[in-house]
Structures are given as C-alpha cells and as structure tokens.
Amino acid sequence: MSGNFSLGIIGGGPAGLFCALQAAGEGLNVVVFEKKRSCGNKLLISGSGQCNVTHDGDVRSFLTHYGENASFLKPALMNFSNKDLIRFFNDNQVPLETEIGGKVFPVSRKASDILDLLVGECRTRGVEIRSQQPVVSVSVADGRFLIQSDTDKVSADALVVATGGDTYPATGSTGDGFRFARDLGHQVAETGPALTGVYVRDYLFTDLSGISFADRPVSLFRNGKKIKTHTGDILFTHTGLSGPGILDFSRYIRPADTLRISFMPGTDAHKVNEDLVSLIAAAGNRQVKTVLGAFDLPDRFVRKIMELAGVNLELTAAHLSKKDRTALVDLLTACPFVVARLGGPDEAMVTRGGVELSEVNPKTMESRIVPGLFFAGEVLDIDGDTGGYNLQAAFSTAVLAAKRVRVIASTKPES
C-alpha cells in the first residue's frame, strides 16, 4: 500500500480539483486520482473551449435552472455562490467577465486558464495528483477507505467521488462514479443524456437547418398525454431540434415522445390560435404568406409550413378554406415532432440522473449511508441548464464537501 491520506478524491475535474484545494493544508494531506494523462479534459472543451464558469445575477435565481431536484443544491449555492466563485478567480489573477445574457467567462476566453489555476493551486497547497491512475475499486475497512488504482492502493480517512457523469467518454467521463457509489451501498437514479439535441423521426425540416426562433413554447407529450411545457430558443438542425430551449428541456425527453412547438410569439396557446385565425379571416385579398410574414417568421419557414399544410403559396386569405386554415394554424401553433432519439454520450453536455439525493446530506455532501464518503459535481442526480449552471454546481458542492472534511479532521483524535 502506497500512502495514507486524510482525503482521497477520485476525479480530476473541476469538482475534484476545487474540493482538493479547498481541503488541503493545516495537516490534511490530499490525493487526487485522475484516470487520464492530465486533469480537466472535459473542462477544457466546456463552452467551446472558452469555459462558461457560472452565471450572473442573484444566486437564488439559480434554483430555477436545475430541474426538479434543484432544492437539493440550495445549501451549496448559498454557502458558495456565483459571486464567491467570481471573486476566487479574480483574486487569483484569472479575471472573469460577464457577457450580455449573463454568462460569465474568463476574460482570456481560455478554459486552459481556469484549469491551470485549479491545478496550480492544488500543487501550491500540497495536493498530490496521480494522473494516469484509473481507480478500479473502492472499499471501506476499519473506518478507512481503500482506493485501488490499476497500479497502487492507498487508504484515506475520507473519500470524495467527483468523477462526473458518463458523457464525453473520451475525456474520462465514463460513469465510474456510479459504480463506486453502488459498490459502497448507494442507489443511482437512471442516467441518460442531458443538454443535448433531439433527433426527429421522419424529419421534414432538413432544408431549414440553421433557422432559429426565440422564446417559443414547447409541450412534451408521452403516450398522448401532455406532461411538461417549456419556453426557450429553438434551432432547426439537419437531423432535428436543438437550441437552448431544447437542450434545457432534454432532461425530460425520451425516445418516442412527441414535442409540439408553437412557432408563434406568445405563450398563451389558446389566444395565439384565436388571434391567428382572426387575422387570417380579416386579411381579405392579401396573400396568406404575407399575413404570416407579419409575425416575424422567416420566409423559408413560412413557405415550408404552407407546403406541409397543402396551401398554395399564391393563395389569398379570402380563398383559404376552413380546413386548410385549420391545418395551417395547427402546424404553426402545435407542430408535432416525434423523438427518434436524443444525442448520445459524445453529444450530450451533461448526464441526467446519478447518485440518489435522498442518500446524501445536502448541507455537507456526505453520504447518509457511509460516514466519511462524499459526492460532488455531476455524479449526483443533478443537471443544470446551459449558461454556467453545471460548473457552478460542481464548485459549490465541492466546497461543502471540503468544508465538512476539514471539520471531521479537526475533531479526530490524534493517533
């Protein structure tokens, strides 16, 4: 066995590194195991390599950006907020800036600057980073954690699992933490892709790839029943749907679901429908395509919708039959898209599902089952919207875990 440590951390991503640098020092020796040649591979590609580290605004507003499990994160976000994170980087010579819309990036727009600081601070504080040492098993014996890599075994008073999810596996995120959690007695909520685009069955809008719509309502139907609604920006791709509105909603979407999108401005579907019918009925000799263009709909899209509705492009509103008008309005206000599949592990930005939150103390990130075991970051059953929310959750949960580890260490009797 090579080494006895106060804290062992599995995973050299943002959660693991930040937890390490926050916990190290004052008698605590920390080791980080990273399976890849170097740490932070997924961090380096975040935000297209620019690293959207967090979001601006009141941290309490963040709780609307993590789906149905958001309340679990409240203690972590209140303990270490976006303002605290911004201050950390600014104070350590990696200045951040906020762009229009609230996303926060390093001024350099280089994810490598964020990673270099995290690794550098770990080194400065005495953290031992063991790269190219994938952990193969973890266990508990006599109150200590045994961490077995493919070349070595160490023991630790406490263990933090910060392995991320199972998306972008080339970066090292292959779901190892879910296996470790199960081995230590934890349950794992069903995992799947999140923050990903949707592939559509019998897709009819390939030729409109690149066209986008701002703040459009999307309804999710499963087995004919509407189960959720969401509003956001929609983008047509060559194979289906993307854009922030779809990415953020994807945590709820499953294959064979139907998405119904209203391409008309406004979220009150009934009123939008009524207004559109009234406008067409009152348009007289104006062409239908001209009437629809008044809603700031792209011309190519209007032509496509009229084609799908079987309406002649030169037809005037006065000559539009009730049947054709109904078909046209339905496509504009509740256009159906049947989900073939979601983007896979190489496309999804994060993983939905993870370690069951009921088995983790939200005030400390410590296991309720195994004392001294902690979870931080994406390995938990938490996934955030686009805009820096996932990285903020990683940093905030890491700080809580580190804080609790230090408390445990300070009360442990000297041997």
C-alpha positions as CSV (number, residue, x, y, z in Angstrom):
1,M,0.0,0.0,0.0
2,S,1.4,3.4,-1.0
3,G,0.3,6.2,1.2
4,N,-2.1,7.0,4.0
5,F,-4.1,10.2,3.3
6,S,-6.6,12.4,5.1
7,L,-8.6,12.7,2.0
8,G,-8.8,10.8,-1.3
9,I,-10.6,12.2,-4.3
10,I,-11.5,10.3,-7.4
11,G,-11.7,12.6,-10.4
12,G,-9.5,15.4,-11.5
13,G,-12.2,17.6,-13.0
14,P,-13.4,21.0,-11.6
15,A,-15.3,19.4,-8.6
16,G,-12.4,17.2,-7.7
17,L,-9.7,19.8,-8.0
18,F,-11.7,22.5,-6.3
19,C,-12.5,20.2,-3.4
20,A,-8.8,19.3,-3.1
21,L,-7.5,22.8,-3.0
22,Q,-10.2,23.9,-0.5
23,A,-9.5,20.9,1.8
24,A,-5.7,20.8,1.7
25,G,-3.4,22.2,4.3
26,E,-3.2,22.5,8.0
27,G,-2.3,18.9,8.5
28,L,-4.6,17.5,5.8
29,N,-2.9,15.6,3.1
30,V,-4.9,15.1,0.0
31,V,-4.5,12.8,-3.1
32,V,-6.4,13.1,-6.3
33,F,-6.7,10.2,-8.7
34,E,-7.2,11.1,-12.4
35,K,-7.6,8.3,-15.0
36,K,-6.4,10.4,-17.9
37,R,-2.9,11.7,-18.6
38,S,-3.9,15.1,-17.3
39,C,-6.7,16.7,-15.3
40,G,-9.7,18.6,-16.6
41,N,-10.1,17.2,-20.1
42,K,-13.9,17.9,-20.1
43,L,-13.4,21.3,-18.6
44,L,-11.1,22.2,-21.5
45,I,-13.8,21.7,-24.0
46,S,-16.6,23.4,-22.0
47,G,-18.1,26.4,-23.7
48,S,-16.3,25.5,-26.9
49,G,-13.1,25.9,-25.1
50,Q,-14.0,29.3,-23.6
51,C,-15.3,27.9,-20.3
52,N,-18.6,29.5,-19.2
53,V,-17.8,29.1,-15.4
54,T,-21.0,30.5,-14.0
55,H,-23.9,32.9,-14.5
56,D,-24.5,36.4,-13.3
57,G,-27.4,37.5,-11.0
58,D,-28.9,36.6,-7.7
59,V,-27.8,33.1,-6.8
60,R,-31.3,32.3,-5.6
61,S,-32.5,32.6,-9.2
62,F,-30.2,29.6,-10.0
63,L,-32.7,27.3,-8.3
64,T,-35.0,27.5,-11.3
65,H,-32.2,26.1,-13.5
66,Y,-31.7,22.6,-12.2
67,G,-35.0,20.8,-12.9
68,E,-37.0,19.1,-10.2
69,N,-34.0,18.4,-7.9
70,A,-32.9,22.0,-7.6
71,S,-33.8,22.3,-3.9
72,F,-31.0,19.9,-3.0
73,L,-28.5,22.4,-4.2
74,K,-29.8,25.4,-2.2
75,P,-27.4,24.9,0.8
76,A,-24.4,24.5,-1.6
77,L,-25.3,27.6,-3.6
78,M,-26.0,29.7,-0.6
79,N,-22.7,28.6,1.0
80,F,-20.6,29.3,-2.1
81,S,-22.4,31.4,-4.6
82,N,-21.6,32.7,-8.1
83,K,-20.2,35.9,-6.5
84,D,-17.9,33.8,-4.4
85,L,-16.7,31.9,-7.4
86,I,-16.1,35.0,-9.4
87,R,-14.2,36.5,-6.5
88,F,-12.0,33.4,-6.3
89,F,-10.9,33.6,-9.9
90,N,-10.5,37.4,-9.9
91,D,-8.4,37.3,-6.7
92,N,-6.1,34.6,-8.3
93,Q,-5.3,36.6,-11.5
94,V,-7.8,34.9,-13.7
95,P,-10.2,37.8,-14.3
96,L,-13.7,37.0,-15.4
97,E,-16.2,39.0,-17.4
98,T,-20.0,38.8,-17.9
99,E,-21.4,38.9,-21.4
100,I,-24.9,40.1,-22.5
101,G,-27.3,37.4,-21.3
102,G,-25.4,36.7,-18.1
103,K,-22.9,34.1,-19.0
104,V,-19.5,34.5,-17.2
105,F,-16.3,33.6,-18.9
106,P,-12.6,34.2,-18.3
107,V,-11.5,37.4,-20.0
108,S,-9.0,35.4,-22.0
109,R,-11.8,33.1,-23.2
110,K,-9.4,30.2,-22.5
111,A,-10.6,27.2,-20.5
112,S,-7.0,26.3,-20.0
113,D,-6.5,29.4,-17.8
114,I,-9.2,28.1,-15.4
115,L,-7.7,24.6,-15.4
116,D,-4.1,25.9,-14.9
117,L,-5.2,27.9,-11.8
118,L,-7.0,24.9,-10.3
119,V,-4.1,22.6,-10.8
120,G,-1.6,25.2,-9.8
121,E,-3.4,25.9,-6.5
122,C,-3.6,22.2,-5.8
123,R,0.2,21.9,-6.2
124,T,0.8,25.0,-4.1
125,R,-1.3,23.6,-1.3
126,G,0.4,20.3,-1.3
127,V,-2.2,18.2,-3.1
128,E,-0.8,15.0,-4.7
129,I,-2.2,14.5,-8.1
130,R,-1.8,11.0,-9.5
131,S,-2.6,11.1,-13.2
132,Q,-3.0,8.1,-15.5
133,Q,-4.2,6.1,-12.4
134,P,-7.7,4.9,-13.1
135,V,-9.4,3.7,-9.9
136,V,-10.7,0.2,-10.3
137,S,-12.3,-0.3,-6.9
138,V,-13.1,1.4,-3.6
139,S,-14.0,-0.2,-0.2
140,V,-14.2,0.5,3.5
141,A,-12.2,-1.3,6.2
142,D,-11.8,-0.4,9.8
143,G,-13.3,3.0,9.2
144,R,-10.9,3.9,6.4
145,F,-11.4,4.0,2.6
146,L,-9.2,1.8,0.5
147,I,-8.7,3.1,-3.0
148,Q,-7.3,0.7,-5.5
149,S,-6.0,2.0,-8.8
150,D,-4.6,-0.2,-11.6
151,T,-1.1,0.2,-10.2
152,D,-1.4,1.1,-6.5
153,K,-3.6,1.2,-3.4
154,V,-3.9,3.9,-0.8
155,S,-6.0,4.4,2.3
156,A,-7.8,7.6,3.3
157,D,-9.9,8.9,6.3
158,A,-12.4,10.4,3.9
159,L,-13.3,9.9,0.2
160,V,-14.9,12.3,-2.3
161,V,-16.3,10.8,-5.5
162,A,-16.1,13.5,-8.2
163,T,-15.9,11.5,-11.3
164,G,-18.6,13.4,-13.3
165,G,-21.2,11.6,-15.4
166,D,-20.9,9.4,-18.5
167,T,-21.0,11.9,-21.4
168,Y,-17.9,12.8,-23.5
169,P,-16.3,9.5,-22.5
170,A,-13.1,10.4,-24.4
171,T,-12.4,12.9,-21.7
172,G,-12.6,10.3,-19.0
173,S,-16.3,10.7,-18.0
174,T,-17.4,7.0,-18.3
175,G,-19.7,6.6,-15.3
176,D,-17.1,5.1,-13.0
177,G,-18.5,7.1,-10.0
178,F,-21.9,5.4,-10.4
179,R,-20.2,2.0,-10.0
180,F,-18.3,3.2,-7.0
181,A,-21.4,4.6,-5.4
182,R,-23.3,1.3,-5.9
183,D,-20.3,-0.7,-4.5
184,L,-20.5,1.4,-1.3
185,G,-24.2,0.8,-0.9
186,H,-25.7,3.8,-2.7
187,Q,-28.5,3.7,-5.3
188,V,-28.1,5.5,-8.6
189,A,-31.1,7.2,-10.4
190,E,-31.5,6.2,-14.0
191,T,-28.9,8.0,-16.1
192,G,-29.1,9.4,-19.6
193,P,-28.1,12.3,-21.8
194,A,-29.0,15.9,-21.0
195,L,-28.2,19.2,-22.5
196,T,-28.4,17.6,-25.9
197,G,-30.2,17.9,-29.2
198,V,-33.1,15.8,-30.3
199,Y,-33.2,13.6,-33.4
200,V,-36.7,13.6,-35.0
201,R,-38.4,10.7,-36.7
202,D,-39.4,11.4,-40.3
203,Y,-37.9,14.9,-40.0
204,L,-39.3,17.3,-42.6
205,F,-37.2,20.5,-41.9
206,T,-33.7,19.4,-43.0
207,D,-33.5,22.1,-45.6
208,L,-34.2,24.7,-43.0
209,S,-31.2,23.8,-40.9
210,G,-29.8,26.9,-39.1
211,I,-33.1,28.7,-38.7
212,S,-33.9,29.7,-35.1
213,F,-36.8,31.0,-33.1
214,A,-36.6,33.0,-29.9
215,D,-38.7,32.1,-26.8
216,R,-41.1,29.6,-28.3
217,P,-43.3,27.3,-26.2
218,V,-42.6,23.6,-26.4
219,S,-45.0,20.9,-25.0
220,L,-43.9,17.4,-24.2
221,F,-46.4,14.5,-24.8
222,R,-45.9,10.9,-23.7
223,N,-48.4,8.2,-24.7
224,G,-50.8,11.0,-25.8
225,K,-50.7,12.9,-22.5
226,K,-49.1,16.3,-22.0
227,I,-46.6,16.0,-19.2
228,K,-44.5,19.2,-19.4
229,T,-44.1,22.6,-21.1
230,H,-41.1,24.8,-21.5
231,T,-40.2,28.0,-23.3
232,G,-36.9,28.8,-24.9
233,D,-35.0,29.3,-28.1
234,I,-35.4,26.6,-30.8
235,L,-33.0,25.8,-33.6
236,F,-33.6,23.6,-36.6
237,T,-30.6,21.2,-37.4
238,H,-30.1,18.8,-40.2
239,T,-31.5,16.0,-38.2
240,G,-33.9,17.5,-35.7
241,L,-34.1,20.2,-32.9
242,S,-31.6,22.0,-30.8
243,G,-31.0,25.4,-29.3
244,P,-31.1,26.3,-25.5
245,G,-34.9,25.7,-25.3
246,I,-34.4,22.1,-26.4
247,L,-31.1,21.5,-24.6
248,D,-32.5,22.6,-21.3
249,F,-35.7,20.6,-21.8
250,S,-33.9,17.4,-22.9
251,R,-33.5,16.1,-19.3
252,Y,-37.2,15.2,-19.5
253,I,-37.4,14.0,-23.1
254,R,-37.3,10.3,-24.0
255,P,-37.4,8.4,-27.3
256,A,-41.0,8.1,-28.8
257,D,-42.1,11.2,-27.0
258,T,-43.8,13.9,-29.1
259,L,-42.8,17.6,-28.9
260,R,-45.3,20.1,-30.0
261,I,-43.9,23.5,-30.8
262,S,-45.7,26.8,-31.3
263,F,-43.7,28.9,-33.7
264,M,-45.9,31.9,-33.0
265,P,-44.9,34.5,-30.4
266,G,-46.7,34.3,-27.1
267,T,-47.2,31.5,-24.5
268,D,-51.0,31.5,-24.3
269,A,-51.7,28.8,-26.9
270,H,-55.4,29.4,-27.0
271,K,-55.1,33.2,-27.5
272,V,-52.3,32.7,-30.1
273,N,-54.6,30.4,-32.0
274,E,-57.6,32.7,-31.8
275,D,-55.5,35.8,-32.9
276,L,-54.0,33.9,-35.9
277,V,-57.4,32.7,-37.1
278,S,-58.9,36.2,-36.7
279,L,-56.0,37.8,-38.6
280,I,-56.2,35.4,-41.5
281,A,-60.0,35.7,-41.7
282,A,-59.7,39.5,-41.8
283,A,-56.9,39.6,-44.4
284,G,-59.1,39.5,-47.4
285,N,-57.2,39.6,-50.7
286,R,-53.8,39.7,-49.0
287,Q,-51.7,36.5,-49.6
288,V,-51.6,34.1,-46.7
289,K,-47.7,34.1,-46.8
290,T,-47.7,37.9,-46.5
291,V,-50.1,37.7,-43.5
292,L,-47.8,35.1,-41.8
293,G,-44.7,37.2,-42.5
294,A,-46.1,39.9,-40.2
295,F,-45.4,37.6,-37.3
296,D,-41.6,37.8,-38.0
297,L,-41.5,34.3,-39.3
298,P,-38.6,33.5,-41.7
299,D,-39.8,33.4,-45.3
300,R,-38.4,29.9,-46.0
301,F,-40.1,28.6,-42.9
302,V,-43.5,30.1,-44.0
303,R,-43.2,28.5,-47.4
304,K,-42.3,25.2,-45.8
305,I,-45.3,25.3,-43.4
306,M,-47.7,26.2,-46.2
307,E,-46.3,23.3,-48.3
308,L,-46.8,20.9,-45.4
309,A,-50.4,22.2,-44.9
310,G,-51.1,21.8,-48.6
311,V,-51.8,25.5,-49.1
312,N,-50.8,27.2,-52.4
313,L,-48.2,29.9,-51.9
314,E,-50.2,32.3,-54.0
315,L,-53.4,31.8,-52.2
316,T,-55.1,34.8,-50.6
317,A,-56.7,34.7,-47.2
318,A,-60.2,35.2,-48.7
319,H,-59.8,31.9,-50.6
320,L,-58.3,29.9,-47.8
321,S,-60.8,27.1,-46.8
322,K,-61.6,26.4,-43.2
323,K,-59.9,23.0,-43.5
324,D,-56.7,24.5,-44.9
325,R,-56.8,27.3,-42.3
326,T,-57.1,24.7,-39.5
327,A,-54.2,22.7,-40.9
328,L,-52.0,25.8,-41.2
329,V,-52.8,27.1,-37.7
330,D,-52.2,23.6,-36.2
331,L,-48.7,23.5,-37.7
332,L,-47.9,27.0,-36.6
333,T,-49.1,26.6,-33.0
334,A,-48.6,22.9,-32.2
335,C,-46.3,21.4,-34.8
336,P,-45.5,17.8,-33.9
337,F,-42.0,16.3,-33.7
338,V,-41.7,12.6,-32.8
339,V,-38.5,11.9,-30.9
340,A,-36.4,9.2,-32.6
341,R,-33.6,9.5,-30.0
342,L,-31.5,12.1,-28.1
343,G,-27.9,12.9,-28.8
344,G,-25.7,10.2,-27.4
345,P,-22.8,10.3,-24.9
346,D,-20.5,12.0,-27.4
347,E,-23.0,14.8,-28.0
348,A,-24.7,15.4,-24.6
349,M,-23.0,18.1,-22.5
350,V,-24.0,16.5,-19.2
351,T,-25.6,13.4,-17.7
352,R,-29.1,13.4,-16.1
353,G,-29.5,11.0,-13.2
354,G,-26.8,9.9,-10.8
355,V,-26.3,9.2,-7.1
356,E,-29.7,9.3,-5.3
357,L,-30.0,12.6,-3.5
358,S,-32.1,11.2,-0.6
359,E,-28.9,9.3,0.4
360,V,-26.7,12.4,0.5
361,N,-26.8,15.2,3.1
362,P,-27.4,18.5,1.1
363,K,-25.7,20.5,3.8
364,T,-22.4,18.6,3.6
365,M,-22.5,16.4,0.5
366,E,-21.7,13.5,2.9
367,S,-23.3,10.1,2.4
368,R,-26.1,9.3,4.8
369,I,-25.1,5.6,4.5
370,V,-21.3,5.6,4.8
371,P,-19.7,8.2,7.1
372,G,-16.7,10.0,5.5
373,L,-17.9,9.4,2.0
374,F,-18.8,12.4,-0.1
375,F,-20.1,13.2,-3.6
376,A,-19.5,16.4,-5.6
377,G,-20.5,17.6,-9.0
378,E,-22.2,15.8,-11.9
379,V,-22.0,12.3,-10.3
380,L,-25.0,13.5,-8.2
381,D,-28.6,13.3,-9.6
382,I,-28.4,17.0,-10.6
383,D,-28.1,18.6,-14.0
384,G,-28.3,22.3,-14.8
385,D,-29.4,24.3,-17.8
386,T,-26.9,25.8,-20.2
387,G,-25.2,29.0,-19.1
388,G,-22.6,28.0,-16.5
389,Y,-25.0,26.4,-14.0
390,N,-23.4,22.9,-14.1
391,L,-19.9,24.2,-13.3
392,Q,-21.3,26.4,-10.5
393,A,-22.9,23.3,-9.0
394,A,-19.6,21.4,-9.3
395,F,-17.7,24.2,-7.5
396,S,-20.4,24.8,-4.8
397,T,-20.8,21.1,-3.9
398,A,-17.0,20.7,-3.8
399,V,-16.7,23.5,-1.3
400,L,-19.3,22.0,1.0
401,A,-17.6,18.6,0.9
402,A,-14.2,20.1,1.6
403,K,-15.7,22.2,4.5
404,R,-17.1,19.1,6.1
405,V,-13.9,17.1,5.6
406,R,-12.0,19.8,7.5
407,V,-14.4,19.7,10.3
408,I,-14.1,16.0,10.6
409,A,-10.3,16.2,10.6
410,S,-10.3,18.9,13.3
411,T,-12.3,16.7,15.6
412,K,-10.4,13.5,15.0
413,P,-8.2,12.5,18.0
414,E,-4.5,12.3,17.2
415,S,-3.1,8.8,17.0
